[in-house]
Amino acid sequence: MTAFESSVREHPFSMRNVHFDVSNCDVRHWHPAGLHVSHFFNALSVRFPEGEKFFINSVRHYREQIKNPALLSDIEAFIGQEAMHGREHRGFNNALQRAGYDADDMELELKSQIRRLQAPPLFQLSVTCAAEHFTAIMSAAVLSNDAILDGADPEMAAMWRWHALEETEHKAVAFDVFNAVRNGGVSGYLLRCAVMLLTSLSFWFNAVRNLFRMLAKDKALTDWKGWGTLLRFLFGKPGLARKMFLPYVTYFKPGFHPWNDSGNPGDLARWKEAADLRLLNQQGKAA
């Protein structure tokens, strides 16, 4: 069985139309670790709506070239999940905007960056592959360690865990599309490795820049205790960034495939059951 066949046969997934009410969330202190950790996640959130739209478009561009019915089905589910992620994070970003954090401007900056990226479609797809690996390994860390979100605002914790679950479910779709359409094994490998390095720099540069902007508004740039808390959160305990390092470097293996090399959190089935139960409860209330 090939990596692609294993992916589509053993890991089926679908879109969930789930809504999170974050209108009453304290955007500054929704995480129990405090302002700096809350704003670290907030800085990621502001990039998701436009980022998800880019991912959808880069995969959709090649849909007509895909002949495998299983992969076509995964592409449709991928598009649906990413659309829901963009919708829910835009809802939270609106709360950030109302709180005075210029989330709209941060979104527009990313939109402008994407518009200036006049690159060939295969390059754009390789950016999506790299970014999807980033989100997949971060999601694995979130799903595998309850301490990362324990004690957080219930709606925010549920939103991030739902997002992490679905990023894990569809982590191989863009990669499988890339493998289906690329020209030549060596050239494809070199392209995805080079683009991963560029995407990594862009990801962290923009995340840190937005984090600084949010903390500057709260006059917390020189709150060294807060910075210490964030560094411990990322590199100590629970160690969100630390847990991402080894899965990150597997992307550079010549035979890499997301389901074989980036891991799968043991509690994936538990979070999938919880997400599906939440959806059923919402549908029951609507009825």
C-alpha positions as a LaTeX table, in Angstrom:
\begin{tabular}{lrrr}
\hline
Residue & $x$ (\AA) & $y$ (\AA) & $z$ (\AA) \\
\hline
Met1 & 0.00 & 0.00 & 0.00 \\
Thr2 & 1.41 & 3.41 & $-0.96$ \\
Ala3 & 1.51 & 6.38 & 1.41 \\
Phe4 & $-1.32$ & 7.97 & $-0.57$ \\
Glu5 & $-3.49$ & 4.84 & $-0.42$ \\
Ser6 & $-2.84$ & 4.56 & 3.31 \\
Ser7 & $-3.81$ & 8.20 & 3.79 \\
Val8 & $-7.17$ & 8.05 & 2.06 \\
Arg9 & $-8.16$ & 4.58 & 3.25 \\
Glu10 & $-7.17$ & 4.78 & 6.90 \\
His11 & $-7.91$ & 8.45 & 7.63 \\
Pro12 & $-11.26$ & 9.46 & 6.11 \\
Phe13 & $-12.62$ & 12.83 & 7.21 \\
Ser14 & $-15.37$ & 15.30 & 6.46 \\
Met15 & $-16.34$ & 18.93 & 7.07 \\
Arg16 & $-18.02$ & 19.93 & 10.35 \\
Asn17 & $-20.13$ & 23.07 & 10.38 \\
Val18 & $-19.36$ & 24.07 & 13.98 \\
His19 & $-19.74$ & 27.57 & 15.42 \\
Phe20 & $-17.97$ & 29.04 & 18.46 \\
Asp21 & $-19.37$ & 32.03 & 20.32 \\
Val22 & $-16.35$ & 34.14 & 21.31 \\
Ser23 & $-18.26$ & 37.44 & 21.50 \\
Asn24 & $-17.85$ & 37.61 & 25.29 \\
Cys25 & $-14.27$ & 36.37 & 25.36 \\
Asp26 & $-11.62$ & 38.47 & 27.11 \\
Val27 & $-9.17$ & 38.58 & 24.20 \\
Arg28 & $-6.34$ & 39.72 & 26.47 \\
His29 & $-6.54$ & 37.04 & 29.11 \\
Trp30 & $-8.43$ & 34.08 & 27.66 \\
His31 & $-5.45$ & 31.82 & 28.36 \\
Pro32 & $-4.60$ & 31.11 & 32.04 \\
Ala33 & $-0.89$ & 31.71 & 31.38 \\
Gly34 & $-1.67$ & 35.38 & 30.82 \\
Leu35 & $-1.37$ & 38.17 & 28.30 \\
His36 & 1.73 & 37.06 & 26.38 \\
Val37 & 0.51 & 33.51 & 25.77 \\
Ser38 & $-2.99$ & 34.74 & 24.86 \\
His39 & $-1.50$ & 37.16 & 22.33 \\
Phe40 & 0.78 & 34.45 & 20.91 \\
Phe41 & $-2.33$ & 32.51 & 19.86 \\
Asn42 & $-4.07$ & 35.76 & 18.84 \\
Ala43 & $-1.16$ & 36.60 & 16.55 \\
Leu44 & $-1.65$ & 33.26 & 14.82 \\
Ser45 & $-5.41$ & 33.70 & 14.54 \\
Val46 & $-5.25$ & 36.98 & 12.61 \\
Arg47 & $-3.48$ & 35.21 & 9.75 \\
Phe48 & $-5.84$ & 32.28 & 9.38 \\
Pro49 & $-8.75$ & 33.69 & 7.33 \\
Glu50 & $-6.59$ & 34.91 & 4.43 \\
Gly51 & $-4.14$ & 32.03 & 4.85 \\
Glu52 & $-6.89$ & 29.42 & 4.64 \\
Lys53 & $-8.25$ & 31.11 & 1.51 \\
Phe54 & $-4.80$ & 30.86 & $-0.09$ \\
Phe55 & $-4.55$ & 27.15 & 0.80 \\
Ile56 & $-7.96$ & 26.46 & $-0.71$ \\
Asn57 & $-7.13$ & 28.25 & $-3.95$ \\
Ser58 & $-3.73$ & 26.57 & $-4.33$ \\
Val59 & $-5.27$ & 23.09 & $-4.01$ \\
Arg60 & $-8.41$ & 23.91 & $-6.02$ \\
His61 & $-6.22$ & 25.02 & $-8.95$ \\
Tyr62 & $-5.20$ & 21.40 & $-9.54$ \\
Arg63 & $-8.52$ & 19.72 & $-8.86$ \\
Glu64 & $-9.29$ & 19.12 & $-12.54$ \\
Gln65 & $-5.97$ & 17.29 & $-12.96$ \\
Ile66 & $-6.70$ & 14.77 & $-10.20$ \\
Lys67 & $-8.19$ & 11.49 & $-11.38$ \\
Asn68 & $-8.20$ & 9.47 & $-8.16$ \\
Pro69 & $-11.76$ & 9.56 & $-6.71$ \\
Ala70 & $-10.53$ & 9.18 & $-3.12$ \\
Leu71 & $-8.20$ & 12.16 & $-3.41$ \\
Leu72 & $-10.92$ & 14.21 & $-5.10$ \\
Ser73 & $-13.20$ & 13.46 & $-2.15$ \\
Asp74 & $-10.45$ & 14.52 & 0.26 \\
Ile75 & $-9.96$ & 17.76 & $-1.68$ \\
Glu76 & $-13.64$ & 18.63 & $-1.26$ \\
Ala77 & $-13.50$ & 17.89 & 2.48 \\
Phe78 & $-10.25$ & 19.88 & 2.77 \\
Ile79 & $-11.86$ & 22.90 & 1.12 \\
Gly80 & $-14.87$ & 22.66 & 3.41 \\
Gln81 & $-12.81$ & 22.36 & 6.59 \\
Glu82 & $-10.51$ & 25.23 & 5.68 \\
Ala83 & $-13.49$ & 27.44 & 4.84 \\
Met84 & $-14.95$ & 26.77 & 8.31 \\
His85 & $-11.59$ & 27.57 & 9.95 \\
Gly86 & $-11.43$ & 30.89 & 8.16 \\
Arg87 & $-14.99$ & 31.73 & 9.18 \\
Glu88 & $-14.51$ & 30.94 & 12.87 \\
His89 & $-11.16$ & 32.69 & 13.19 \\
Arg90 & $-12.55$ & 35.75 & 11.44 \\
Gly91 & $-15.24$ & 35.82 & 14.12 \\
Phe92 & $-12.55$ & 35.92 & 16.79 \\
Asn93 & $-10.52$ & 38.43 & 14.78 \\
Asn94 & $-13.57$ & 40.70 & 14.79 \\
Ala95 & $-13.48$ & 40.53 & 18.58 \\
Leu96 & $-9.81$ & 41.51 & 18.48 \\
Gln97 & $-10.65$ & 44.42 & 16.19 \\
Arg98 & $-13.38$ & 45.64 & 18.55 \\
Ala99 & $-10.84$ & 45.50 & 21.38 \\
Gly100 & $-8.56$ & 47.85 & 19.42 \\
Tyr101 & $-5.91$ & 45.45 & 18.08 \\
Asp102 & $-6.11$ & 46.39 & 14.37 \\
Ala103 & $-6.74$ & 42.77 & 13.33 \\
Asp104 & $-8.25$ & 44.05 & 10.07 \\
Asp105 & $-4.97$ & 45.75 & 9.15 \\
Met106 & $-3.01$ & 42.59 & 9.96 \\
Glu107 & $-5.31$ & 40.55 & 7.73 \\
Leu108 & $-4.97$ & 43.10 & 4.93 \\
Glu109 & $-1.18$ & 42.92 & 5.19 \\
Leu110 & $-1.25$ & 39.17 & 4.62 \\
Lys111 & $-3.73$ & 39.62 & 1.77 \\
Ser112 & $-1.32$ & 42.09 & 0.18 \\
Gln113 & 1.61 & 39.69 & 0.64 \\
Ile114 & $-0.35$ & 36.92 & $-1.07$ \\
Arg115 & $-1.37$ & 39.23 & $-3.92$ \\
Arg116 & 2.29 & 40.13 & $-4.49$ \\
Leu117 & 3.23 & 36.45 & $-4.60$ \\
Gln118 & 3.05 & 36.17 & $-8.39$ \\
Ala119 & 4.55 & 32.68 & $-8.33$ \\
Pro120 & 3.73 & 29.62 & $-10.45$ \\
Pro121 & 0.82 & 27.52 & $-9.14$ \\
Leu122 & 3.14 & 24.63 & $-8.18$ \\
Phe123 & 5.18 & 27.00 & $-5.99$ \\
Gln124 & 1.99 & 28.21 & $-4.31$ \\
Leu125 & 0.93 & 24.61 & $-3.73$ \\
Ser126 & 4.33 & 23.87 & $-2.18$ \\
Val127 & 3.81 & 26.83 & 0.17 \\
Thr128 & 0.52 & 25.23 & 1.19 \\
Cys129 & 2.26 & 21.88 & 1.79 \\
Ala130 & 4.82 & 23.57 & 4.04 \\
Ala131 & 2.24 & 25.59 & 5.96 \\
Glu132 & 0.01 & 22.55 & 6.38 \\
His133 & 2.94 & 20.65 & 7.89 \\
Phe134 & 3.50 & 23.54 & 10.31 \\
Thr135 & $-0.11$ & 23.52 & 11.42 \\
Ala136 & $-0.22$ & 19.72 & 11.58 \\
Ile137 & 2.72 & 19.39 & 13.95 \\
Met138 & 1.46 & 22.27 & 16.09 \\
Ser139 & $-1.93$ & 20.58 & 16.15 \\
Ala140 & $-0.37$ & 17.28 & 17.21 \\
Ala141 & 1.26 & 19.06 & 20.15 \\
Val142 & $-2.06$ & 20.65 & 21.15 \\
Leu143 & $-4.02$ & 17.41 & 20.90 \\
Ser144 & $-1.40$ & 15.34 & 22.68 \\
Asn145 & $-1.00$ & 17.61 & 25.71 \\
Asp146 & $-4.11$ & 18.86 & 27.49 \\
Ala147 & $-1.96$ & 21.26 & 29.55 \\
Ile148 & $-1.51$ & 23.53 & 26.53 \\
Leu149 & $-5.13$ & 24.71 & 26.72 \\
Asp150 & $-6.28$ & 23.56 & 30.16 \\
Gly151 & $-7.97$ & 26.36 & 32.09 \\
Ala152 & $-8.49$ & 28.51 & 28.99 \\
Asp153 & $-11.78$ & 30.18 & 28.09 \\
Pro154 & $-14.01$ & 27.19 & 27.19 \\
Glu155 & $-15.05$ & 28.50 & 23.77 \\
Met156 & $-11.49$ & 29.42 & 22.84 \\
Ala157 & $-10.10$ & 26.08 & 23.98 \\
Ala158 & $-12.83$ & 24.25 & 22.04 \\
Met159 & $-12.14$ & 26.31 & 18.90 \\
Trp160 & $-8.40$ & 25.67 & 18.95 \\
Arg161 & $-8.83$ & 21.96 & 19.66 \\
Trp162 & $-11.41$ & 21.63 & 16.86 \\
His163 & $-9.06$ & 23.44 & 14.51 \\
Ala164 & $-6.17$ & 21.20 & 15.59 \\
Leu165 & $-8.26$ & 18.08 & 15.03 \\
Glu166 & $-9.21$ & 19.05 & 11.49 \\
Glu167 & $-5.70$ & 20.17 & 10.59 \\
Thr168 & $-4.55$ & 16.71 & 11.66 \\
Glu169 & $-7.29$ & 15.01 & 9.64 \\
His170 & $-6.47$ & 16.78 & 6.37 \\
Lys171 & $-2.71$ & 17.22 & 6.82 \\
Ala172 & $-1.83$ & 15.02 & 3.82 \\
Val173 & $-4.24$ & 16.43 & 1.21 \\
Ala174 & $-2.10$ & 19.25 & $-0.22$ \\
Phe175 & 0.94 & 16.98 & $-0.10$ \\
Asp176 & $-0.87$ & 14.22 & $-2.01$ \\
Val177 & $-2.00$ & 16.74 & $-4.63$ \\
Phe178 & 1.59 & 18.04 & $-4.90$ \\
Asn179 & 2.91 & 14.51 & $-5.44$ \\
Ala180 & 0.23 & 13.87 & $-8.06$ \\
Val181 & 1.08 & 16.90 & $-10.22$ \\
Arg182 & 4.79 & 17.64 & $-9.69$ \\
Asn183 & 7.30 & 17.05 & $-12.51$ \\
Gly184 & 10.16 & 14.81 & $-11.42$ \\
Gly185 & 11.00 & 13.37 & $-8.02$ \\
Val186 & 14.25 & 15.25 & $-7.35$ \\
Ser187 & 12.97 & 18.62 & $-8.54$ \\
Gly188 & 9.83 & 18.22 & $-6.46$ \\
Tyr189 & 11.86 & 17.32 & $-3.38$ \\
Leu190 & 14.19 & 20.30 & $-3.78$ \\
Leu191 & 11.25 & 22.64 & $-4.36$ \\
Arg192 & 9.33 & 21.59 & $-1.26$ \\
Cys193 & 12.45 & 21.74 & 0.95 \\
Ala194 & 13.45 & 25.21 & $-0.27$ \\
Val195 & 9.90 & 26.48 & 0.11 \\
Met196 & 9.66 & 25.05 & 3.64 \\
Leu197 & 12.68 & 27.14 & 4.67 \\
Leu198 & 11.14 & 30.28 & 3.17 \\
Thr199 & 7.73 & 29.53 & 4.68 \\
Ser200 & 9.28 & 28.92 & 8.10 \\
Leu201 & 10.97 & 32.32 & 8.08 \\
Ser202 & 7.78 & 34.04 & 6.93 \\
Phe203 & 5.62 & 32.20 & 9.46 \\
Trp204 & 7.70 & 33.12 & 12.50 \\
Phe205 & 8.53 & 36.65 & 11.32 \\
Asn206 & 4.88 & 37.56 & 10.85 \\
Ala207 & 3.73 & 35.78 & 14.01 \\
Val208 & 6.32 & 37.56 & 16.14 \\
Arg209 & 5.66 & 40.91 & 14.46 \\
Asn210 & 1.93 & 40.68 & 15.18 \\
Leu211 & 2.64 & 39.53 & 18.72 \\
Phe212 & 4.83 & 42.62 & 19.30 \\
Arg213 & 2.12 & 44.89 & 17.89 \\
Met214 & $-0.49$ & 43.47 & 20.24 \\
Leu215 & 1.77 & 43.65 & 23.26 \\
Ala216 & 2.77 & 47.20 & 22.34 \\
Lys217 & $-0.88$ & 48.25 & 22.49 \\
Asp218 & $-1.05$ & 46.84 & 26.02 \\
Lys219 & 2.28 & 48.50 & 26.94 \\
Ala220 & 3.62 & 45.06 & 27.81 \\
Leu221 & 6.73 & 44.90 & 25.62 \\
Thr222 & 8.93 & 45.33 & 28.68 \\
Asp223 & 6.96 & 42.95 & 30.88 \\
Trp224 & 9.86 & 40.53 & 31.32 \\
Lys225 & 7.85 & 38.23 & 33.57 \\
Gly226 & 5.29 & 37.86 & 30.80 \\
Trp227 & 8.03 & 37.11 & 28.26 \\
Gly228 & 9.46 & 34.51 & 30.62 \\
Thr229 & 6.06 & 32.88 & 30.92 \\
Leu230 & 5.73 & 32.73 & 27.13 \\
Leu231 & 9.23 & 31.27 & 26.68 \\
Arg232 & 8.52 & 28.58 & 29.27 \\
Phe233 & 5.21 & 27.84 & 27.57 \\
Leu234 & 6.91 & 27.44 & 24.19 \\
Phe235 & 10.21 & 25.77 & 25.14 \\
Gly236 & 9.81 & 24.48 & 28.70 \\
Lys237 & 6.51 & 23.14 & 29.97 \\
Pro238 & 4.16 & 22.40 & 28.27 \\
Gly239 & 6.65 & 23.14 & 25.46 \\
Leu240 & 4.47 & 23.83 & 22.42 \\
Ala241 & 7.38 & 24.88 & 20.15 \\
Arg242 & 9.79 & 22.34 & 21.64 \\
Lys243 & 7.46 & 19.49 & 20.73 \\
Met244 & 7.34 & 20.70 & 17.14 \\
Phe245 & 11.09 & 20.50 & 16.41 \\
Leu246 & 11.62 & 16.82 & 15.60 \\
Pro247 & 8.40 & 16.47 & 13.55 \\
Tyr248 & 9.42 & 19.63 & 11.69 \\
Val249 & 12.74 & 18.25 & 10.45 \\
Thr250 & 11.12 & 15.06 & 9.12 \\
Tyr251 & 9.73 & 17.20 & 6.29 \\
Phe252 & 13.23 & 17.27 & 4.77 \\
Lys253 & 13.41 & 13.47 & 4.38 \\
Pro254 & 13.34 & 12.47 & 0.69 \\
Gly255 & 10.59 & 9.92 & 1.30 \\
Phe256 & 8.53 & 12.05 & 3.66 \\
His257 & 4.77 & 11.65 & 3.83 \\
Pro258 & 2.61 & 13.40 & 6.48 \\
Trp259 & 0.93 & 10.23 & 7.75 \\
Asn260 & 4.19 & 8.28 & 7.96 \\
Asp261 & 6.51 & 10.88 & 9.45 \\
Ser262 & 4.74 & 13.72 & 11.26 \\
Gly263 & 3.06 & 11.55 & 13.86 \\
Asn264 & $-0.54$ & 11.15 & 14.90 \\
Pro265 & $-1.62$ & 12.11 & 18.43 \\
Gly266 & $-2.97$ & 9.18 & 20.39 \\
Asp267 & $-6.04$ & 11.11 & 21.44 \\
Leu268 & $-7.14$ & 11.97 & 17.88 \\
Ala269 & $-10.10$ & 9.60 & 18.10 \\
Arg270 & $-11.19$ & 11.13 & 21.42 \\
Trp271 & $-11.14$ & 14.68 & 20.03 \\
Lys272 & $-12.91$ & 13.56 & 16.88 \\
Glu273 & $-15.69$ & 12.07 & 18.97 \\
Ala274 & $-15.92$ & 15.26 & 21.05 \\
Ala275 & $-16.07$ & 17.48 & 17.96 \\
Asp276 & $-18.75$ & 15.36 & 16.34 \\
Leu277 & $-20.76$ & 15.33 & 19.60 \\
Arg278 & $-20.56$ & 19.13 & 19.78 \\
Leu279 & $-21.88$ & 19.39 & 16.22 \\
Leu280 & $-24.78$ & 17.05 & 16.98 \\
Asn281 & $-25.66$ & 19.10 & 20.06 \\
Gln282 & $-25.68$ & 22.32 & 18.01 \\
Gln283 & $-27.88$ & 20.75 & 15.35 \\
Gly284 & $-30.27$ & 19.58 & 18.05 \\
Lys285 & $-30.54$ & 23.08 & 19.50 \\
Ala286 & $-31.15$ & 24.55 & 16.05 \\
Ala287 & $-33.96$ & 22.07 & 15.45 \\
\hline
\end{tabular}
